[in-house]
Amino acid sequence: MTTTTTPFEPGTTVTTQQEQTARTTTPPDIRLVVTDMDGTLLDADGRVPDEVWPLLAELNRRGIVFCPASGRQYATLAAEFAAVDDGGMVYVAENGTYVVRGGTEISSDVLDRAVVSQIVKSIRQLVDEAADAGGAGVDLGVVVCGKQSAYVERSDEAFMTEVRKYYRNHRVVDDITAVDDDVIKVAVFDFGQAERTVAPALAALTDTHKVVVSGEHWVDVMNLTANKGVAVRGLQRELGVTPAQTMVFGDYLNDLEMLDAADWSYAMEGAHPDVLRRARHRAPAHTDNGVVRTVRAVLGLPAQR
């Protein structure tokens, strides 16, 4: 009987020496690799590192499913990986509210129209009240996220620069509460600190909806039934994969639930403190190619040179 040895102790960061040690142990039967994008897989410039592509080819050869799980739009994720996706990749988009494989929807969680209007009204009120009080430091933009497109009212270049990063398909409209689309998420961008401004303003919704700080400048509102963890567990059922066969990587608060869905859960070095506490293991920083290095080490693959 073969015994699988855990390469890394929980709470420790993978080092070069540990990577070498891991390759001398029997690798676990990993069938699914799930990773957040920003602050996790992407480099300091927000790009997919070159080392990712040969790793994806090797995962595909071994029959291991690779899944980006992000607050980003499905169209944005699909475009990023279009050159290597043969239809087998799964995309957990919009923080778990929209899951797609091979261009076919696996699951979605649509917001009620009245809730969308309530969120937009709350943000408009926050901006108006700040303006009446002098408006120091309050600079917000709302993105209504549908299955087909993202919708915004604000169109200045500073805001649109941020929108384009995450929403490949987007439209400027007169009224974001009246779009003809299934709305799966409402995202609010704060040029300041979202955790201090937007999140408290939407606190009244937390009893009925998921209000998550998904980055330094972003807050997302979804149904209570939606998060990356729910999406990953649904995907595991779809694929017949267990938590023991799953690796998950994340760095921010919108990654917490999906870390719970995997025995091989990793917080990136420099992650939010809550993520560092929640994950079983740590990986090197996204600026140090942490995801690629860790996957290669756990699977016993040679390091890239």
C-alpha positions as CSV (number, residue, x, y, z in Angstrom):
1,M,0.0,0.0,0.0
2,T,1.4,3.4,-1.0
3,T,1.4,6.2,1.6
4,T,1.0,9.8,0.5
5,T,3.2,12.2,2.5
6,T,2.1,15.8,2.9
7,P,5.0,17.9,1.5
8,F,4.4,21.0,3.5
9,E,3.4,21.7,7.1
10,P,0.2,23.8,7.5
11,G,0.9,27.5,7.9
12,T,4.4,27.4,6.4
13,T,5.5,29.0,3.2
14,V,6.9,26.8,0.4
15,T,10.7,27.3,0.1
16,T,13.1,26.0,-2.5
17,Q,14.3,23.4,-0.2
18,Q,10.7,22.2,0.6
19,E,10.0,22.1,-3.2
20,Q,13.0,19.8,-3.6
21,T,11.9,17.6,-0.7
22,A,8.3,17.4,-2.0
23,R,9.5,15.8,-5.2
24,T,11.0,12.9,-3.2
25,T,7.6,12.0,-1.7
26,T,4.7,10.2,-3.3
27,P,2.6,13.0,-4.9
28,P,-1.1,13.1,-4.0
29,D,-3.8,12.2,-6.5
30,I,-4.7,15.8,-7.5
31,R,-7.6,16.0,-10.0
32,L,-8.6,19.7,-9.8
33,V,-6.5,22.9,-9.4
34,V,-8.4,26.1,-8.7
35,T,-6.8,29.5,-8.4
36,D,-7.8,33.0,-7.9
37,M,-6.3,35.5,-10.4
38,D,-5.4,38.9,-9.0
39,G,-2.9,38.7,-6.2
40,T,-2.6,34.9,-6.7
41,L,-1.9,33.6,-10.2
42,L,-1.2,36.9,-12.0
43,D,2.2,38.6,-11.7
44,A,2.9,42.1,-10.4
45,D,1.8,43.6,-13.8
46,G,-1.5,41.7,-13.7
47,R,-0.4,39.2,-16.4
48,V,-0.4,35.5,-16.6
49,P,3.3,34.5,-16.1
50,D,4.9,32.7,-19.0
51,E,5.6,29.7,-16.7
52,V,1.9,29.0,-16.4
53,W,1.4,27.8,-20.0
54,P,3.7,24.7,-19.9
55,L,2.2,23.8,-16.5
56,L,-1.3,23.9,-18.0
57,A,-0.2,21.7,-20.8
58,E,1.2,19.2,-18.3
59,L,-2.0,19.3,-16.2
60,N,-4.1,18.7,-19.3
61,R,-1.8,15.7,-20.3
62,R,-2.4,14.2,-16.8
63,G,-6.2,14.8,-16.9
64,I,-6.1,17.4,-14.2
65,V,-8.8,20.1,-14.6
66,F,-7.5,23.7,-14.2
67,C,-10.0,26.3,-13.1
68,P,-9.5,30.1,-12.7
69,A,-11.9,31.3,-10.0
70,S,-12.2,35.1,-10.0
71,G,-14.3,38.1,-9.4
72,R,-13.6,38.8,-13.1
73,Q,-16.1,38.4,-15.8
74,Y,-16.4,35.1,-17.7
75,A,-15.6,36.8,-21.0
76,T,-12.4,38.2,-19.5
77,L,-11.3,34.9,-18.1
78,A,-12.1,33.0,-21.3
79,A,-10.1,35.5,-23.4
80,E,-7.1,35.2,-21.1
81,F,-6.9,31.4,-21.6
82,A,-8.4,31.1,-25.1
83,A,-5.1,29.9,-26.6
84,V,-4.8,26.9,-24.4
85,D,-8.4,26.0,-23.6
86,D,-9.6,22.9,-25.6
87,G,-13.0,23.0,-23.9
88,G,-11.8,21.2,-20.7
89,M,-11.1,24.3,-18.6
90,V,-13.8,25.5,-16.1
91,Y,-14.3,29.1,-15.3
92,V,-15.7,30.2,-11.9
93,A,-16.5,33.8,-12.8
94,E,-18.0,36.8,-10.9
95,N,-17.0,35.3,-7.5
96,G,-18.9,32.1,-8.1
97,T,-22.1,33.4,-9.4
98,Y,-21.4,32.1,-13.0
99,V,-19.7,28.9,-13.8
100,V,-18.9,27.9,-17.4
101,R,-17.2,24.9,-19.1
102,G,-16.7,24.6,-22.9
103,G,-18.9,27.7,-23.4
104,T,-21.8,26.0,-21.6
105,E,-23.2,27.3,-18.4
106,I,-22.9,24.9,-15.5
107,S,-24.5,27.1,-12.9
108,S,-25.5,30.7,-12.1
109,D,-27.1,32.6,-9.3
110,V,-29.2,35.5,-10.4
111,L,-30.0,38.6,-8.3
112,D,-33.5,39.8,-7.8
113,R,-34.1,43.1,-9.7
114,A,-35.4,44.9,-6.6
115,V,-32.1,44.1,-4.8
116,V,-30.1,45.4,-7.7
117,S,-32.0,48.7,-7.5
118,Q,-31.6,48.8,-3.7
119,I,-27.8,48.4,-4.0
120,V,-27.5,51.1,-6.6
121,K,-29.7,53.4,-4.6
122,S,-27.5,52.9,-1.5
123,I,-24.4,53.8,-3.3
124,R,-25.9,56.8,-4.9
125,Q,-27.0,57.9,-1.5
126,L,-23.6,57.4,0.0
127,V,-22.0,59.6,-2.8
128,D,-24.7,62.3,-2.4
129,E,-24.3,62.4,1.4
130,A,-20.5,62.6,1.0
131,A,-20.9,65.5,-1.5
132,D,-23.2,67.3,0.9
133,A,-20.6,66.9,3.6
134,G,-17.7,68.1,1.5
135,G,-17.1,64.7,-0.2
136,A,-13.5,64.2,0.9
137,G,-12.2,60.9,-0.2
138,V,-15.4,59.3,-1.5
139,D,-15.0,58.4,-5.1
140,L,-17.1,55.4,-6.2
141,G,-18.3,53.6,-9.4
142,V,-20.9,50.9,-9.7
143,V,-20.8,47.9,-12.1
144,V,-23.9,45.9,-12.7
145,C,-22.7,42.5,-13.8
146,G,-24.9,40.5,-16.2
147,K,-24.3,37.2,-17.9
148,Q,-23.9,38.9,-21.3
149,S,-22.1,42.2,-20.3
150,A,-21.2,44.5,-17.5
151,Y,-23.0,47.8,-17.3
152,V,-21.9,51.2,-15.9
153,E,-23.2,54.7,-15.9
154,R,-19.9,56.4,-15.0
155,S,-17.6,56.8,-18.1
156,D,-14.6,58.8,-17.0
157,E,-11.3,57.3,-18.0
158,A,-10.0,56.7,-14.5
159,F,-13.0,54.5,-13.7
160,M,-13.1,52.9,-17.1
161,T,-9.5,51.9,-16.8
162,E,-10.4,49.8,-13.8
163,V,-13.5,48.4,-15.4
164,R,-11.6,47.2,-18.5
165,K,-9.2,45.2,-16.4
166,Y,-12.0,42.9,-15.2
167,Y,-14.9,43.3,-17.6
168,R,-14.0,42.6,-21.2
169,N,-17.6,43.0,-22.3
170,H,-19.0,46.3,-20.9
171,R,-21.4,49.0,-21.9
172,V,-22.1,52.5,-20.7
173,V,-25.8,53.0,-20.2
174,D,-28.1,55.7,-18.9
175,D,-29.6,53.6,-16.1
176,I,-27.8,50.5,-14.7
177,T,-31.0,49.4,-12.9
178,A,-32.9,48.9,-16.2
179,V,-30.6,46.6,-18.1
180,D,-32.0,43.7,-20.1
181,D,-29.8,40.9,-18.7
182,D,-29.6,38.4,-15.9
183,V,-27.8,40.2,-13.2
184,I,-25.5,38.0,-11.1
185,K,-23.5,40.5,-9.2
186,V,-23.2,44.2,-8.3
187,A,-19.6,45.4,-7.9
188,V,-18.6,48.7,-6.4
189,F,-15.2,50.2,-7.1
190,D,-13.8,52.6,-4.5
191,F,-10.8,54.7,-5.3
192,G,-10.1,54.8,-1.6
193,Q,-10.4,51.8,0.8
194,A,-13.5,49.7,0.0
195,E,-13.4,47.9,3.4
196,R,-13.8,51.2,5.2
197,T,-16.3,53.0,3.0
198,V,-18.5,50.8,0.8
199,A,-18.7,47.7,2.9
200,P,-20.2,49.6,5.9
201,A,-22.6,51.4,3.6
202,L,-24.0,48.1,2.5
203,A,-24.0,46.5,5.9
204,A,-27.9,46.4,6.0
205,L,-27.8,43.9,3.2
206,T,-25.6,41.3,5.0
207,D,-28.6,39.5,6.5
208,T,-30.0,38.6,3.1
209,H,-27.1,38.9,0.7
210,K,-23.4,38.2,0.5
211,V,-21.4,41.5,0.8
212,V,-17.7,40.6,0.2
213,V,-14.6,42.8,0.1
214,S,-13.0,41.2,-3.0
215,G,-9.9,43.5,-3.2
216,E,-8.5,46.7,-1.8
217,H,-10.9,48.7,-3.9
218,W,-13.8,46.4,-4.7
219,V,-16.9,45.2,-2.9
220,D,-19.2,42.7,-4.5
221,V,-22.8,42.0,-3.6
222,M,-24.3,38.6,-4.5
223,N,-27.0,36.2,-3.3
224,L,-26.2,34.5,0.0
225,T,-26.1,31.2,-1.8
226,A,-23.3,32.4,-4.1
227,N,-19.5,32.3,-3.4
228,K,-16.5,30.7,-4.9
229,G,-16.7,27.9,-2.3
230,V,-20.2,26.9,-3.4
231,A,-19.1,27.0,-7.0
232,V,-16.0,24.8,-6.3
233,R,-18.1,22.2,-4.4
234,G,-20.6,22.1,-7.2
235,L,-17.7,21.6,-9.6
236,Q,-16.3,18.8,-7.5
237,R,-19.6,17.0,-7.6
238,E,-19.8,17.5,-11.4
239,L,-16.3,16.0,-11.9
240,G,-16.5,13.4,-9.2
241,V,-13.5,15.0,-7.4
242,T,-13.0,15.0,-3.6
243,P,-11.5,17.8,-1.4
244,A,-8.5,15.5,-1.0
245,Q,-8.0,15.7,-4.8
246,T,-8.3,19.5,-4.9
247,M,-5.8,22.3,-4.7
248,V,-7.0,25.8,-4.1
249,F,-5.0,29.1,-4.1
250,G,-6.2,32.5,-2.9
251,D,-5.2,35.8,-1.3
252,Y,-8.3,37.8,-0.4
253,L,-11.6,37.6,1.5
254,N,-13.6,36.4,-1.5
255,D,-11.4,33.3,-1.5
256,L,-12.2,32.2,2.0
257,E,-15.1,29.7,1.2
258,M,-13.3,28.0,-1.6
259,L,-10.2,27.4,0.7
260,D,-12.6,25.3,2.8
261,A,-13.4,23.1,-0.2
262,A,-9.9,21.7,-0.6
263,D,-7.5,19.7,1.6
264,W,-4.7,21.3,-0.4
265,S,-5.6,25.0,0.4
266,Y,-3.0,27.7,0.0
267,A,-2.8,31.3,1.0
268,M,-0.3,33.4,-1.0
269,E,2.5,35.0,0.9
270,G,1.2,38.6,1.7
271,A,-2.4,37.5,1.6
272,H,-5.1,39.1,3.8
273,P,-4.7,38.0,7.4
274,D,-8.0,36.1,7.5
275,V,-6.9,34.1,4.4
276,L,-3.6,33.3,6.0
277,R,-5.5,31.9,9.1
278,R,-8.0,30.0,7.0
279,A,-5.7,28.1,4.6
280,R,-3.9,24.9,5.5
281,H,-0.7,25.9,3.7
282,R,1.1,28.9,2.3
283,A,2.5,29.5,-1.1
284,P,5.2,32.0,-2.3
285,A,3.8,35.4,-3.3
286,H,2.2,35.9,-6.7
287,T,5.2,38.1,-7.6
288,D,7.4,35.0,-7.1
289,N,5.3,32.6,-9.2
290,G,3.9,31.0,-6.2
291,V,1.1,29.0,-7.8
292,V,3.2,27.4,-10.5
293,R,6.0,26.6,-8.0
294,T,3.7,25.0,-5.6
295,V,1.7,22.9,-8.0
296,R,4.9,21.6,-9.6
297,A,6.3,20.8,-6.1
298,V,3.2,19.0,-4.9
299,L,2.8,17.0,-8.1
300,G,6.5,16.1,-8.2
301,L,7.2,17.9,-11.4
302,P,10.6,19.3,-12.1
303,A,11.0,23.1,-11.5
304,Q,11.1,25.2,-14.6
305,R,14.4,26.9,-15.5
